[in-house]
Amino acid sequence: MQAQVQLESALKEAASAPIYDEIPVAPNGFVFEKPVTNNKINYQSKEKFKRTIYIDAEKGKDKNNGLSEGKAIKSLAKLAKMNPTFGDQILLKGNQTHDGTIELINLNKAGKSKKKIHIGSYGSGKATINFRGYPAGIWVQNTSNVIITDLKMTGDGGPNKNTLMIRKNEKNGQQRYAIRIQSDNTHPNSLMENFLIYNVDIFDVFLLNDAEQSRACRQWNMNDNAGWGWGIFGQVLKKGQGISNVAVQHVTVSNVSQMGIRFKGAGKIDGSAPRNVSDVRIEHCTVYQSGGPGMQFNRCNNSHLKYSRITESGNRNDKRKWGRGSGMWTWGLQNFLFEYNTFEGAQGIADCCGAHIDFNCKNVVIQKCLSRYNAGGFIEVLGLNYNCSYRYNVSINDGWRNLKDPEQKFWGKVGTPGCIVTVNGHNHDKQYKGPYQTYIYNNTIISTIEGNKPYQNPNVFNISTSNEGLVMMNNILWLEEKANNGWSMHRWKDGAAYDAAFDFKISDGPRKNGKISKGMGQSYPATVRPMNEAELTKMELIMRGNLYRLYNENGTDKYSKVSNALAEGYWDENAHGGSPEFVNESGSEAADFVPQNKALISLGEAIPKLKSDKTSYGIYFDGLEMKTDFFGNPIKGNIIGAIVPNAKIRDWTKVYEQNDKVDDKKMSK
């Protein structure tokens, strides 16, 4: 009941920020596809196991030895007494529900074992593990070499209305997980290596049985300890030695109260040191209607997310859900590539972009992804990030959250306005820092009045003066309304600029007689002045060659020579106008925004390496020059936007299939 008490306390503290139970509806009435799962046993192991333990919940008997189908045991409780270890294969009878939990705790030894542990199904379909009332369906702690395949997993609350855990004095009773991978200091050999999670469906995971009042996030803090349900969570705690070499493939997570997939280290904040997570490979996965972010990566390095879809993160269709979250967000990563993913329908009071790069990251690249109808926005790069990039992505009607819009009262009174492109130095310190050497180029960004109905998209840019090194080139900004003059929130706090958003003006002290605003971090409205040449030089801004819908080549704007490109004072050294001649300007698919105006789209420029960029590569993954576009078509010369003119539409399903290989070979390293 401790989690329930914490929950009530959290709600009481947030009572001053009321939130409506109304569920947000995506703009334009857009309906997202539900995931399609299978009931097949697809994994065929080549391992030779010392023993295979069979579990048949209907015909098995716990007095059996479990070593053959005919002598199957009945329960997971009996399995625990058989002390499964390296060299064991655990197979659950398919098309049955098996109640309970499987725990592999502190099995590592001083020498690395080459033997594996496999948990899967047998028979004609997937087995279901119902871990209702247990901390996890499968709990792996300080144990390496684990393969989990061909299962369905669900854990919807506790055993009864007033009880969250079955076991008395449950030490891990504050959260509930489908799969928990935990490295901690309870064992001397806590380095956890070599995991494969394949063809697993996770659904309906909640710690609580019910919630009288909606838990939709109405405060800034995550409040982890209030008790949630998670899909897959790999975490290094305290002095745990780390987690390495993890492949997650063809996993679907649906309807969980917090995050779908998360990996979190405990070492240095850039993800590079021991006690962190490394070499995580997530492919062909789906997260659907998670209450929190779809996926989150914290202190991870040398990893990737590809060919995956995250839909309606921050969902609040159940009162037990957190109701806030970007499709994916990062913190403290080093060398992480996100490619060929779809991020769509993110909701919540703050952030809630398709995919955003939070603090302390280095070499994070988001490329060739589709981002659409995410309430918070498309691009968000925050402070203390180095050499990060968004390139060759397609964004459709992102950034529609507007707390002042009467049609959007469901957000309540706490939150931030949506913004299509945010690049500012926000971090845990009092002053903005960075980001540094950020490359944003060749994105196709669409925001139309028709596509945002019935809502009003409030903001386009929030680019702070704390940036040091920013390239923004060759982007298509197809916006039916130019950015309004209210998109810069110049604030003053603790003797410094708090949110000096970029409009070639800078915060220069608190405004006289300005009143403090609780909704802006208890900061004051600031006085502003134009930036001077020295400040512009320090920013090392290269913003040129972008294509705008609102363009007047006879205009007189003193910076861009274009009066109707964007808000007054917006800078573009070589703005382009004209129509790309999209296939379907009012569409919601990437294929709708294939340009046909070859002459215009071919006016792109080569992307320069920033002078302040001391790396040899500019962008860690393949350098600055891309050879193929959003759909994988070859690029000849330089283009504007993410898609070559008259592009051949490659079905991403086929791209996925071409790259679909069960990744268990590295498990023997």
N, C-alpha and C positions, 0 to 999 in steps of 0.2 A: 504493500500500500504506500510505500515511501514515494514511488513515482507519481502516484495520484496526488499526494500532498504537495509535491514539487510543482506539479501541473497547476493545481489550484492557486499556489503562491504566485506562479508566473502570470497567470491570468489576472490575478488581483492587481499585480504591479502594472499591468498593461491596461487596466480598466479605463484609464483616462483617454485611451485611443480606441474608441468604439469601431467595430467592424461589422459590416452587414453579412448576413448568411447567404446573400445572393451569390450565385456562382458566376464568375465572369464568362462571357461568351466571346469567342474569337471574332475579330472584325470580319466584315463582309459575309458573315454567316458561314465561315469556312469550317468544314467538318474534317477532322483528322481521321486517318485510317486506323482501325484497331489492328493490333499485331496478330499474325497468323502463326500458330504453333503446330507442332506435329506430335504424334504418339509413337514415334519409331525409336528403336534401339539402333543407333548408328555407329557407335564406337566398337571397334574390334581390336582388342588388346593383343599385342604380340609378346607380352610378358609371360614368363613362367612363374606362376604363383605357388608358394609352398602349400597353401590350403585355400580353397574357395568355400566360403560360408554362405549357405542359401537360407533365405528367410521367406516363409510363406505364411502370411497373416491369416489365411483361411484354413488351410489343411496342415500346416506345420504343427509340431509339438515341441515344447521347450525341453522335453526329456531327450529329444534326438540330439545327435552330435552335429548336425547341420552341414556335414561335409559332402552331401549329395542332394539332388533335387528330391529324391525319395525320402531322405532323412532331414528335411528342412526343419529349422527351428521356427517358432511362431512369432517371437517378439524382439524388439530392439533392446528391451531390458535384458533378455537372455544373451543377446550379442555382446553387451557390455561385460558380462561375466566371463565371456570367452577371450577377453583381453586382445582384441585385434591389434596387429602390429605389422611391421614391414614384412613384405612377402605374402600378405593376406589380400584376398579379393572378397569383397562383400557384395552379394547380389540379392536384390529384393525382387520378389515376384511382381511382374508387371500387371497393370490394370487392377491393382489392389491399393488400399490405403494402409500405411504402416504408421501407427501412432508412436510418438516418442522422439528420441534424439540419438545421434551417433557422435561420440566424442573421442577424439584422438589427442591425448594430452601428454606432453612431456615425454615423447618417445625417442627423440634424438639422442644419439650417443656421441662420444668424443670423436670417433672416426665416422666419416661420411658413408652412409649406407647407399648402395646402388639399388637396393630392392624397393619396390613401390608398394603403395596401398591403393587399391582401386575400389570405389564405391559406385555401383551401377544397378542396372535392372536385368532381369532375365525373363524369358517367355515371349509373349506376343506384343508387348507394349511397355510404356514407362510405368514404373512404380511411383506412388505418391507418398512422400513423408509429410505427415501432419504433426508439426511440432508445437501445436497449441499448448501453452502452459510451460514451455521449456525455453531457455535462453536462446537456443539455436536449433535448426534442423541438423546441421553438421558443424561441430565446433572443433577446429584444428588449432592446437596451441603448441608451439615449440616442437613441431613435427614436420619434417620435410617429405618430399616425394609422394604427393597425394594426387590421385586422379579421381575426379568426380564427374560422372557422365550419366546421360539418359534418365533423368529423374524429373518429377514434378514435386514442388515443395510449397507448403502453405502453413501459416501459423497465425491465426486470427484471434488474438486475445488469450486470456487465461482460461482455466478450467471452469470457472463460474463467475458470476457477476462481481463478487467481492474479492476474488483471488486471482492474482496475475501469474503465479508460478505454482507448479505441482509439488515440487520438492520443498520441504520446510527449510528455512534459513538459506535459501538459494543465494550464493555469493555473487552470481552474475545476473541478478534479477531486475536490473534497471533498464535494459533494452532487450529487443528481440531481433534475431538475425536469421535469415535463411542459411547463409554460409558465413561463418566467422573464422578468419585466419588471424591469429594473434601471436606475436613475438613479444615476450616479456621477461622479467627477471626472476621468474619462479623456477627457472631451470638453467643450468650452466651452459647448455648448448642450444641457445635460442635462435641462432641463425636459421631461418626457414627458407628452403630453396626448392624449386621444381614443383610447380603446380599446373595442372590442367583442369579447367572446368568447362565442360563441353555438352551441348545439347540438353540444357537444363531450363525448365520453366518454373519461375518463382512468382507467386501471386498471393494477394491478401495477407500481408504481414503487418500486424499491429500489436503493440504491447498491451494497450488498454482494451477492455471489452466494449466500452462506450464512452461518450463524452456529451454531457448535456449541453455544453456551450461549444461553439465552433472553436477549434484550436488555430484557425487561420492566423498566420503570424501578424501580430499587431505591435511588435516591438523589434528593435534592431538586432538584439542578440539571438543566436540560434537556440540557446537554452537546451543544450544536449541532454542534460540530466533530468529533464521533464519526462523522459521515457518515450521511445519511438520504436517503429518497426523498420528494419532495413533489409535490403536484398543481399548483396555480397559486400562485406566490409573486411578488408585486410588492414591491420593496424599494428604498429610497433609501439609498445608502451614502455615508459620508464627506461630501463637499461636493456631492453630487448635488443638483440644484435642486428635485426633487420629481416626484410623479406625480399627475395630475389627470384627472377625467372618464373613469371606467372603468365599463363596463356588462358584467356577467357574467350570462348568462341561459341557462337550460336546459343547465347543465353538470352532469355526474355524475362524481364522483371515488370510486373504489372500490379498497380494498386497497393503500394506500400506507403506507410505514413511518413517516412523520411526519404532517404536517398536510395536510388536503385543500386548503384555500384560506387564504392569508395575505397581508395587506398591512401593511407596516411602514415608517414614516417615520424620519427622522433629525434632526428639528428639536426644538422645544420639546416638553416632555413632555405638554402639553395638546392637542397635535395642531393648534394654531392657526397656527403660523408657517411660513414658507418651509422647504423641504427636508422637508416632510411629505407625506402622502397626503391627497387630498381628493376629494369627490364620487365615491365608489364606490357603485355600485348593483348589488346582487346579488339576483337574483330567480329563482324556479323552479329552484333548484339542489339537488342531493343529494350528501351525503358519506356514504359507507358503509364502516364498518370501517377507519377510518384508525388507524394506530398511535399517533398523537398526537392533539391536539385536532382536531375537525372543521374549525373555522375559527378564525382569530385575527386581531385588528385592533389595531395598535399605532401610536399617533400618527397617527390618521386623523380627519378632521373632515367634517361635513356629508354624511353617508353613510347608507345604509340596507341592511338585509337583510330580505327579505320572501318569503313563499310558498315557503320552503325547508325541507328535512328533513335532519337530521344524526343518523345512527343508529350506535350502538356505536363511538363514539370511544374512544381508549385501548385498542383491540382488540389482542390478543396471540395471534392464531391462527397467526402466523408468527414464528419466533424472531428475525427481523430487525426486528420492530416495537418501538417505544418502549414501548407498553403503558401509557400514561397520558394522560388529557386530557379536559377539559370538552368538551361539544359545541361550545360557542363561548365564548371569553373575550376581554375587552377590556383595553387598557392605554393610558392617555394619549389618550383620545378626547375629542372635543368635538362635540356635536350629532349623535348617531347613534341611529337608530330601528330596533328589531327588532320585527317584527310578523308575525302569521300564520305562525309557523314551528313545526316540531316538533323538539324536542331529546330524544333517547331513548337509553337504554342506555349512558351514559358510564361508563367504568371506569378504575381506577388508584388509586395510593396516597394522593393528596392532591388537593384541589380536585375535579375530575371531576363538577362539577354539570352540569345541562343547559346553562345559560348563566350565566356569572358575570362580575361587574364588578370587575376588579382595580383597581390603584392609579391615581390621578391622572386620573380621568375627570370630565367635566362634561356634563350634559344627555344622559345615556344612558338610554334608556327601553326596557324589555322589556314588551311588552303583547300580549294576545290570542294567546299562544303555548301550546302543549301541551308539558309537561315530564313525562316518565315513566320510571321505573326507572333513574334516574341514581344511581350508587353514592354520589357525594359529597353530593348534595343538590339542592335546587330553587333557593333564593335564596342568593347570596353577594355581598355588597357590602363591599369592603375600604377601606383608609384613603385619605385625601386625595381622596375623591370628593365631588362637589358636585351637588345637584339631580338625583339619579338615581332611577329608579322601576321597580318591578315592579307592574303592575296588570292586572287582568282576564285573568290566566293560569289555567290548570288544571294542577295538579301531582298526579301519581298515583304513590304509593309510591316517592318519591325519598328519597335519604339512607340507603340500606340498608347501606353499608359499615361493618363493625364488626370491628376487628382482634382483639377478644377472643372473637368468635364462632368456635367450633371448626369450624363449617361454612364459614368464610371464610379458611382458612389460606393460600389462594393469594395474599393480599396480602403475606405475609412479615411482618417485624417493624418496618418503617419505614412511617410513614404517619399519617394523622389519622382520627378517627372521622367517619363521615358525619353530616350535620346538615341538617335540612330548611331551616331559616332561619338564615343566618349574616350578621350585620351588625356588623363590628368594624373597628377602626382599624389593622389590620396593614398595614405598609408597609416600605420599605427602612430606615427609621430605627429606632433602638433603642426608641422609645416609640410607643405607639398614637396616631394622629391622625385624628380624625373617625370615620366619614364625616360629611358635613355636609348637612343638609336632604335627607333621604332619605324618599321617599314609597312605602310598601308598602300597597296597599289593593285590596279587591275581588278577591282571589285565592281560588280554590277549591282547598284543599290536602287531599289524601286520603292517609292512611297506615293501612292495615288489617293485622291479624295475618295474615289469609288471603292478602292481596296480597303480603306480604313473605316468605311461606314459601319455603324452609326457614330463612330468615335471621332475625336479630334486629336491628331498627332501633334504634340506641343513643340518638340525640339528636334533639331537636326544635328548640331554640333555642340560639344562641351570639351574644348581642347585647351588645356591650361597653359599658362605662361611658364610653368615649371619644367616643361618639356626641354630636353637637351638632345637634339637630333631627331627630326621627324620628317620622313618622306611621305607625302600623300599625292600620288600621281596616277594618271591613266585610269581613274575611276569614273564610272558613269553614275551620276547623281540625278536620277530621273524623278524629280519631285514636282508635284502639281502646284504646291504652294511654296514660295520661297521662305526661308527661315525667318521667323518673326524676330522683333528686336528684344524679346524677353528671354532669349535662350542663354544669356550669360548671367550667372548668379554670383555677382561680385560681393563677397562677404569678408568680414574682418573678425578675427578671433585671436586672443592670446598674443597680441602685438604683431600679427603677421596676416598676410592674405590667407583666407581659409578656403575659398573656392574661386580662384582668379581664372575664370573660364576665358577661352581665347576669342576675342573679337578685336584684336589689336588695341585693346584698352587694358589697363592693369589696376588692381586695387591699390589705393594709396591712402589708407587710413579709414577709420570708422566715419560714417556719415554723421554730420552734426545733428543732434537730437534724434538719431536713429534708435529704434527700439529693438531690444534683443528678441531673437526669434528662436523658440524652442525647437521648431521643426528643422532648423538648419544648424544643429549642433550648438545651440545657444550662442550664435554668432550675431554680429551686427551688420546691417547694410553698409556697404563701403562706398567711399568716394572713388571715382575712377578718372583716369587720364589716359591719353593715347600712349602707346608704347614708344620708346625712343629707339634709335638705330642700334645702340649698344645692346639693348634688351632683345631686339629681333635677331641680332647676330649671335647672341648667346643661345637662343633657341635653335639655331641652325635649321630653320624651317625651309624645306623644299616642297612647295605646294604649287604644282603646275600641271598643265595638260589634262585637267579633268574636264569631263563633258557634262554640261548642265542642260536641263530642259528649259529653265527660265533664263533666256539669253537674249541680249540685244546688242548686236555688234556696233551700233551707233551710240552706245551708252557712254557715260562719262565718269564712272567710278574711278577714283584717283588711284586705286591699287590695281584692279583687274581690267580697267577700261570697259567694264561691263556693268551697267546700272541695275540690271534685273537678274543677275545670276543668283545671288543670295542676299542676306541681310546687309545693310549698309556697313561698309568697312571690311567686308569679307575679302580675303586675299587669294588670288590665283594669278600667277605670273603669265599664264598663257591659256586662259579659259577657252573652251570650245563650245560652240552651239550647234544647232541642227538636230535632225531626228536620226536616231540609229535605225529607224524602221524595224521595230521589233515585230515578230510574228504575231503576237497577241498582247497588246499593251495592258489589257485588263485581266490577264491571267494570273494564276497562282503557282504555276510550275516553272522550273528553270527553262524548259524547252520553249515556253512562251516568249522568252526574252533573248532568243537568238537574233542578232542584228543582221540586217540585209544591206545596209548602207556601207559597202566595202570602202569607199573613198574616205568616209568620215572615220570609221573604226580603225583604219590603217594609219591614222595620224599619231599613234602612240609614240612615246619616247623611251629610250633605254633608261633603266633605273640606275641612278648613280649611287655609289657607295659614300656614305656620310664621312666627312672629314674627321669627325669625332669618333668614328667607329674604328677601334684599334684591332679588330679581328681580321683574319685573313680572308674570311668568307662572306661577311655581311649578314647573310642568313645561313644558319648552321646546316640546314637541309638543302643541298644542291645549289647553294649560292643564290645570287639575285636574279639570274635569268631563268625563266621557266620555258621548257620546251613544248609543253602541251597545255591546252586550255582546260576549262572546267569539265568538259566532256572527254578529255583525253585526246582531242584533235591536235595535230602538229601546228605550232605557231610559226608563221613566216614573217620575219621582221618584227615590228613592235605594234601592239594593238591597244585600243582603249576598251576597258571592260574585261570581263572574265571569259568571254566566248568569242571565238573567231567568227567572221562574217559567214553567213550561210552554213553554219556548222553542221556537221553530221551528228545527229542525236544518238548518243550511245546510251543504251538502256543500262542504268546502274545495276539492275538485277544481274545482267550478264557480266558486268565488270566484277561484281561480287563473286559470282560463280567461278570466274576465271582465276580468282585469287583465293579460292576457298580450299584450304588444306588443313587437316587436323595437325596442330602444331605440338606434337609430343616428342619430336626428335631431340629437342634441346634439353629434355628432362634428364638425359643421361650424362650431361656435361659435369 
